[in-house]
């Protein structure tokens, strides 16, 4: 019986070139959908008394367009 040495030549496993590391579509879509839903709940009028001309989602989209540097 032989003892293994710590300095022995051991090969480190390397990932093969054919490994697919992309995420499935839902791994990105579900967190984005949850964020948008919660953000709309937060920015929505809720129990606040809205004026008759409240733009709703259109106002949200306009504020989003103004904040994004397009």
Beta strands, then each sheet from edge to edge (+ up, - down):
end
